[in-house]
Amino acid sequence: MTPVLGDDVDLPATGDLWDNWGAEQNFYGNDKNVSDEDFDKAIDSLKSKKNRWVDRLKKKQIPKGEEFNQSNETEIINEQADKDTLPVVTIPVEIILKDGVLPVGHYQLKGEKTDDNNVVLRLYQAQYMMAELPAIETDDDFDEETITFAKWLLEGEDKIKIIYGSIDLNAYSIVDIKN
């Protein structure tokens, strides 16, 4: 049966969705309509929440700690050097020590001034000191690009020069190679 004009038949909406909007319910299914004033308050509230998040993100991007400037630069570098691990040097040959031989291996190297103002290079594996070499303090940075470094250089056929550098001390030691 085809509907005739005047019969009580629900016809599909021909316009947009707003044509089906009923006065008894809003889009969200509750009975409360929102006034323009309430809508503006809700928008302002959302904007302030957004601004709080933006402010928090901006604050997080600022580095924590004290402000960095020229006056405390050395202090910051010294504090960082204390926290960092010692530089590692790979010794590819056996080295003759006054009380034995230092085997081939990887060693952490630390240069220090002793109580009697002598300079020594101490070689460590884990927490154990494996050797203490007498060294000569120098102002030479050996053309290294980093502040803290440790390397060895060949000095003739039977010696190597172990170099060390840090913020406090640059030093080297020339040692004999075991044949």
C-alpha positions as CSV (number, residue, x, y, z in Angstrom):
1,M,0.0,0.0,0.0
2,T,1.4,3.4,-0.9
3,P,0.9,6.2,1.5
4,V,-1.5,9.0,0.5
5,L,-1.0,12.5,1.5
6,G,-2.9,13.1,4.7
7,D,-2.3,9.6,6.2
8,D,-0.3,9.5,9.5
9,V,2.9,8.3,7.9
10,D,6.5,9.2,9.1
11,L,8.4,10.5,6.1
12,P,12.2,10.6,6.1
13,A,13.8,13.9,6.8
14,T,14.6,15.8,3.6
15,G,16.8,18.5,5.2
16,D,19.8,18.2,7.5
17,L,19.9,16.6,11.0
18,W,18.7,19.8,12.6
19,D,15.3,19.2,11.0
20,N,14.9,16.2,13.3
21,W,15.8,18.1,16.4
22,G,13.1,17.8,19.0
23,A,12.3,20.4,21.6
24,E,11.9,17.6,24.3
25,Q,15.5,16.3,24.1
26,N,18.9,17.8,23.1
27,F,21.6,15.9,21.1
28,Y,23.2,14.3,24.2
29,G,19.9,12.7,25.3
30,N,19.3,14.8,28.5
31,D,16.4,17.2,29.2
32,K,18.6,20.2,29.9
33,N,19.2,22.8,27.2
34,V,22.4,24.8,27.4
35,S,22.2,28.6,27.3
36,D,24.7,30.8,25.5
37,E,26.0,31.9,28.8
38,D,26.7,28.4,30.0
39,F,28.3,27.5,26.7
40,D,30.7,30.5,26.9
41,K,31.6,29.5,30.5
42,A,32.4,26.0,29.4
43,I,34.6,27.3,26.5
44,D,36.5,29.6,28.8
45,S,37.0,26.8,31.3
46,L,38.5,24.6,28.5
47,K,40.8,27.4,27.3
48,S,42.1,28.0,30.8
49,K,42.8,24.2,31.2
50,K,44.7,24.3,27.8
51,N,46.7,27.3,29.0
52,R,47.7,25.5,32.2
53,W,49.0,22.5,30.2
54,V,50.9,24.8,27.8
55,D,52.4,26.6,30.8
56,R,53.4,23.3,32.4
57,L,55.1,22.2,29.2
58,K,57.0,25.4,28.9
59,K,58.2,25.1,32.5
60,K,59.4,21.5,31.8
61,Q,61.6,22.7,28.9
62,I,63.6,25.0,31.2
63,P,66.6,23.0,32.5
64,K,66.4,22.2,36.2
65,G,68.9,23.5,38.6
66,E,70.6,26.8,38.9
67,E,70.9,29.2,36.0
68,F,74.1,28.6,34.0
69,N,76.3,31.7,33.5
70,Q,80.0,32.4,33.2
71,S,80.6,32.9,36.9
72,N,79.6,29.3,37.9
73,E,80.8,27.5,34.8
74,T,84.0,26.1,36.4
75,E,82.0,24.9,39.4
76,I,79.5,23.1,37.2
77,I,82.2,21.4,35.2
78,N,84.1,20.3,38.4
79,E,80.9,18.8,39.8
80,Q,80.2,17.0,36.6
81,A,83.8,15.6,36.4
82,D,83.4,14.1,39.9
83,K,80.2,12.3,38.8
84,D,81.6,10.9,35.5
85,T,83.5,7.7,35.2
86,L,87.2,7.6,34.5
87,P,88.4,7.5,30.9
88,V,89.3,4.1,29.6
89,V,92.5,3.3,27.8
90,T,93.3,0.0,26.0
91,I,96.9,-1.1,26.6
92,P,97.8,-3.4,23.7
93,V,101.2,-4.5,25.1
94,E,102.6,-5.8,28.4
95,I,104.2,-3.0,30.4
96,I,107.2,-3.4,32.6
97,L,106.5,-2.1,36.2
98,K,109.1,-1.9,39.0
99,D,107.4,-4.9,40.7
100,G,106.1,-6.9,37.8
101,V,104.3,-6.7,34.5
102,L,101.0,-5.1,33.6
103,P,99.1,-7.4,31.2
104,V,97.3,-6.3,28.0
105,G,93.9,-5.0,28.8
106,H,91.4,-2.2,29.3
107,Y,92.1,0.1,32.2
108,Q,90.4,3.1,33.7
109,L,93.0,5.8,34.2
110,K,93.1,8.5,36.8
111,G,95.8,11.1,37.2
112,E,96.4,12.5,40.7
113,K,98.8,14.5,42.8
114,T,100.1,12.7,45.8
115,D,100.5,14.1,49.3
116,D,104.2,14.8,48.6
117,N,103.2,16.8,45.4
118,N,104.3,14.0,42.9
119,V,102.0,13.2,40.0
120,V,101.0,9.6,39.3
121,L,98.7,7.8,36.8
122,R,96.7,5.1,38.4
123,L,95.3,2.3,36.3
124,Y,92.2,0.5,37.5
125,Q,90.2,-2.6,36.6
126,A,86.8,-2.5,38.4
127,Q,87.6,-1.1,41.8
128,Y,91.1,-2.6,42.0
129,M,94.2,-0.5,41.3
130,M,96.4,-2.5,39.0
131,A,99.3,-0.1,38.7
132,E,100.6,3.3,39.7
133,L,102.9,5.0,37.3
134,P,105.0,8.0,38.1
135,A,104.0,10.8,35.7
136,I,105.0,14.3,34.6
137,E,102.5,17.1,34.8
138,T,102.1,19.2,31.7
139,D,100.1,22.1,30.3
140,D,99.9,20.3,27.0
141,D,96.4,19.1,26.1
142,F,97.9,16.8,23.4
143,D,95.4,18.3,20.9
144,E,92.5,16.3,22.3
145,E,89.0,17.7,21.7
146,T,87.6,16.5,25.0
147,I,88.4,17.7,28.6
148,T,88.8,14.2,30.0
149,F,90.8,11.7,28.0
150,A,93.3,8.8,28.2
151,K,95.4,7.4,25.3
152,W,98.7,5.8,24.6
153,L,101.2,6.9,22.0
154,L,104.2,4.9,20.6
155,E,107.6,6.4,21.8
156,G,110.2,4.5,19.8
157,E,110.3,0.8,19.5
158,D,110.4,-0.2,23.1
159,K,108.3,2.5,25.0
160,I,104.8,3.9,25.0
161,K,103.7,7.2,26.4
162,I,100.4,7.1,28.3
163,I,98.7,10.5,28.3
164,Y,95.9,11.6,30.6
165,G,93.9,14.8,30.8
166,S,91.1,16.1,33.0
167,I,89.9,19.5,34.2
168,D,92.4,19.4,37.1
169,L,95.5,17.8,35.6
170,N,97.2,16.9,32.3
171,A,100.0,14.4,32.6
172,Y,101.9,11.7,30.8
173,S,104.1,8.7,31.7
174,I,106.6,6.9,29.5
175,V,106.9,3.2,30.2
176,D,108.9,0.3,28.9
177,I,107.2,-2.4,26.8
178,K,108.0,-6.1,27.6
179,N,109.5,-7.8,24.5
